[in-house]
Amino acid sequence: MKKNGANTKAGQVKNKMHTPVFLQTVLEALAVRPDGKYIDGTAGEGGHLGKIAEQGATVLGIDYDRDQIERLITGGFGNKVTLVHGNFRDIARIAQTHGFTAVDGILLDLGLSYRQLRDKGIGLSYRNADEPLLMRLYDDNGTTAAQVLNHESAGDLIRMLVKNAEEPYAAEIVEEVLIRRRQAPLKTVGDLLEIITSVSRRNRVNAEATAARVFQALRMRVNEEMENLECAMHDAVELLRPGGRLVVITFHSLEDRYVKLFGKNTPGLKAIRFQVRSKDRARFERSAQLRVFEKQK
Ligand SMILES: C[S@@+](CC[C@H](N)C(=O)[O-])C[C@H]1O[C@@H](n2cnc3c(N)ncnc32)[C@H](O)[C@@H]1O
């Protein structure tokens, strides 16, 4: 496989460490005020959260990856920052528990951070061939990527690849998965990569781009990413004060379509056109999209 190419976070593990996506634009979109209260539902490596806190605001940071939140807890953000290990699909309960209602802004910067892709050791990136195909970020007892590949029906696997990643070679990939799993269960990233490489070679397409899509689709399935987002968006609107803003950064078309339509179809929510600063845009992959909504007064 080539070293560079896929236009995804996974494809850029090496180059883009620790830089929060669209940082300046996000701060402007949230209209951060020193006396304001904000929720960062995807605290991650604390890039956005740290900058919001630097302005003197009170912040609740949530992340469902225990490693991320534990690192943040030792990060010395001060007593105006509350950090919670949890899934943003439970944002309503977590926010209530910590007194974050009628907030001024909520940020959801979806997907994964570069550190997770590089270091988690659970098969999130197609670059790490020896890692086990787990991909579970939150529920240690939930289904793993290997279980999905080894046990789901051909129809379900094809639907997953098409729905989550619009994978054009879904049927061929799944056919090979079924042949392979009859011999021995798939266990590692390398096992799946062999299939992806052989299908891509046969069709004369970029194997890295195919791998990026297949890994994204599996990760979304294992972590129920669309379900989490759907729950969080509804509850986030409830948690905003009138005039408060919801800022969402998406990384693929399924998420972005959902967020855009949600904004359009939710009474009392107004989409705000917010131009991503050119400096911010230049640093990030084209797939990143920013959506900003304001709760009507
Ligand atoms: C792109 S990173 C966020 C980076 C962060 N904005 C920063 O500046 O460092 C996305 C983070 O969201 C977390 N995440 C994804 N889905 C989540 C969910 N449903 N609930 C809580 N955290 C989630 C991931 O574990 C990851 O740490």
The ligand as a Gaussian input file, in Angstrom:
#p B3LYP/6-31G(d) Opt

LIG

0 1
 C      -11.989000      14.212000      16.894000
 S      -11.770000      13.763000      18.558000
 C      -12.049000      15.272000      19.396000
 C      -10.834000      16.108000      19.500000
 C      -11.019000      17.292000      20.402000
 N      -12.004000      18.223000      19.909000
 C       -9.699000      17.993000      20.630000
 O       -9.614000      19.192000      20.336000
 O       -8.771000      17.344000      21.084000
 C      -13.252000      12.936000      18.918000
 C      -13.343000      12.447000      20.342000
 O      -14.690000      12.148000      20.585000
 C      -14.776000      10.961000      21.308000
 N      -16.089000      10.401000      21.007000
 C      -16.546000       9.917000      19.836000
 N      -17.815000       9.504000      19.971000
 C      -18.167000       9.753000      21.253000
 C      -19.357000       9.547000      22.001000
 N      -20.438000       8.963000      21.455000
 N      -19.376000       9.960000      23.285000
 C      -18.289000      10.528000      23.862000
 N      -17.127000      10.713000      23.207000
 C      -17.074000      10.345000      21.916000
 C      -13.615000      10.118000      20.831000
 O      -13.239000       9.167000      21.809000
 C      -12.545000      11.187000      20.621000
 O      -11.765000      11.356000      21.766000

